[in-house]
Amino acid sequence: MCLLVLVEQLRAIGGCEVLACEDGQGAWAMLQEGAALLLTDVGLPGMGGLGLARAIRQAELQRGASRLPIIAVTATADSKTRRRCRAAGIDLVLAKPVSREMLTYLVGRYVSRPPI
């Protein structure tokens, strides 16, 4: 799924601030400010999604931080890819394209919504 389409869908769903990055290094830098949920493509340029997940899990261990939910999005969600994702610390692997219904579920499940 194209990054712009995913961002548009998440913004339409609402309930969260959406910050998009073109590569793993940008995501890593942005995550230093904190996040409620990370959706990452496995095949990010530079630091890929697996490397990003490993870096996050290592930093959490070093800081004693709470566990950030990491969801990988990939075109190849076969069993080998899923095993590699789990080994890297990814919580959930989704095959592209990700439906709006799934994105709505994920936002509701992992992101705190302010009371109305």
Contacts in CASP RR format, 6 or more apart in sequence:
PFRMAT RR
TARGET T0000
AUTHOR 0000-0000-0000
METHOD contacts of the structure
MODEL  1
MCLLVLVEQLRAIGGCEVLACEDGQGAWAMLQEGAALLLTDVGLPGMGGL
GLARAIRQAELQRGASRLPIIAVTATADSKTRRRCRAAGIDLVLAKPVSR
EMLTYLVGRYVSRPPI
1 73 0 8 1.000
1 96 0 8 1.000
1 97 0 8 1.000
1 98 0 8 1.000
3 20 0 8 1.000
3 22 0 8 1.000
3 41 0 8 1.000
6 20 0 8 1.000
6 39 0 8 1.000
6 73 0 8 1.000
6 98 0 8 1.000
6 103 0 8 1.000
7 18 0 8 1.000
7 20 0 8 1.000
9 100 0 8 1.000
9 103 0 8 1.000
10 16 0 8 1.000
10 18 0 8 1.000
10 103 0 8 1.000
10 107 0 8 1.000
11 18 0 8 1.000
12 100 0 8 1.000
13 100 0 8 1.000
13 103 0 8 1.000
13 104 0 8 1.000
13 107 0 8 1.000
14 107 0 8 1.000
15 107 0 8 1.000
15 108 0 8 1.000
15 111 0 8 1.000
15 113 0 8 1.000
15 114 0 8 1.000
16 36 0 8 1.000
16 37 0 8 1.000
16 107 0 8 1.000
16 111 0 8 1.000
16 113 0 8 1.000
19 30 0 8 1.000
19 35 0 8 1.000
21 27 0 8 1.000
21 30 0 8 1.000
22 45 0 8 1.000
23 44 0 8 1.000
23 45 0 8 1.000
23 46 0 8 1.000
23 47 0 8 1.000
23 48 0 8 1.000
24 40 0 8 1.000
24 44 0 8 1.000
24 45 0 8 1.000
24 46 0 8 1.000
24 47 0 8 1.000
24 48 0 8 1.000
24 49 0 8 1.000
24 52 0 8 1.000
25 46 0 8 1.000
25 47 0 8 1.000
27 38 0 8 1.000
27 40 0 8 1.000
27 44 0 8 1.000
27 47 0 8 1.000
27 52 0 8 1.000
28 47 0 8 1.000
28 52 0 8 1.000
28 55 0 8 1.000
28 56 0 8 1.000
31 38 0 8 1.000
31 56 0 8 1.000
31 68 0 8 1.000
35 68 0 8 1.000
36 68 0 8 1.000
36 69 0 8 1.000
36 110 0 8 1.000
36 111 0 8 1.000
36 112 0 8 1.000
37 68 0 8 1.000
37 69 0 8 1.000
37 71 0 8 1.000
37 106 0 8 1.000
37 107 0 8 1.000
37 110 0 8 1.000
37 111 0 8 1.000
38 52 0 8 1.000
38 56 0 8 1.000
38 68 0 8 1.000
38 69 0 8 1.000
38 70 0 8 1.000
38 71 0 8 1.000
39 71 0 8 1.000
39 73 0 8 1.000
39 106 0 8 1.000
40 48 0 8 1.000
40 49 0 8 1.000
40 52 0 8 1.000
40 53 0 8 1.000
40 70 0 8 1.000
40 71 0 8 1.000
40 72 0 8 1.000
40 73 0 8 1.000
40 90 0 8 1.000
41 48 0 8 1.000
41 49 0 8 1.000
41 72 0 8 1.000
41 73 0 8 1.000
41 74 0 8 1.000
42 48 0 8 1.000
42 49 0 8 1.000
42 50 0 8 1.000
42 72 0 8 1.000
42 73 0 8 1.000
42 74 0 8 1.000
42 76 0 8 1.000
42 81 0 8 1.000
42 85 0 8 1.000
43 49 0 8 1.000
43 74 0 8 1.000
44 52 0 8 1.000
47 55 0 8 1.000
49 72 0 8 1.000
49 88 0 8 1.000
49 90 0 8 1.000
50 84 0 8 1.000
50 85 0 8 1.000
50 88 0 8 1.000
50 90 0 8 1.000
51 88 0 8 1.000
53 70 0 8 1.000
53 72 0 8 1.000
53 85 0 8 1.000
53 88 0 8 1.000
53 89 0 8 1.000
53 90 0 8 1.000
54 88 0 8 1.000
54 89 0 8 1.000
56 68 0 8 1.000
56 70 0 8 1.000
57 88 0 8 1.000
57 89 0 8 1.000
59 65 0 8 1.000
60 66 0 8 1.000
60 67 0 8 1.000
60 68 0 8 1.000
69 91 0 8 1.000
69 92 0 8 1.000
69 110 0 8 1.000
70 89 0 8 1.000
70 90 0 8 1.000
70 91 0 8 1.000
70 92 0 8 1.000
71 90 0 8 1.000
71 91 0 8 1.000
71 92 0 8 1.000
71 93 0 8 1.000
71 94 0 8 1.000
71 106 0 8 1.000
72 85 0 8 1.000
72 90 0 8 1.000
72 92 0 8 1.000
72 93 0 8 1.000
72 94 0 8 1.000
73 94 0 8 1.000
73 95 0 8 1.000
73 96 0 8 1.000
73 98 0 8 1.000
74 81 0 8 1.000
74 85 0 8 1.000
74 93 0 8 1.000
74 94 0 8 1.000
74 95 0 8 1.000
74 96 0 8 1.000
75 95 0 8 1.000
75 96 0 8 1.000
77 93 0 8 1.000
77 94 0 8 1.000
77 95 0 8 1.000
81 93 0 8 1.000
82 93 0 8 1.000
85 93 0 8 1.000
86 93 0 8 1.000
94 102 0 8 1.000
107 113 0 8 1.000
END
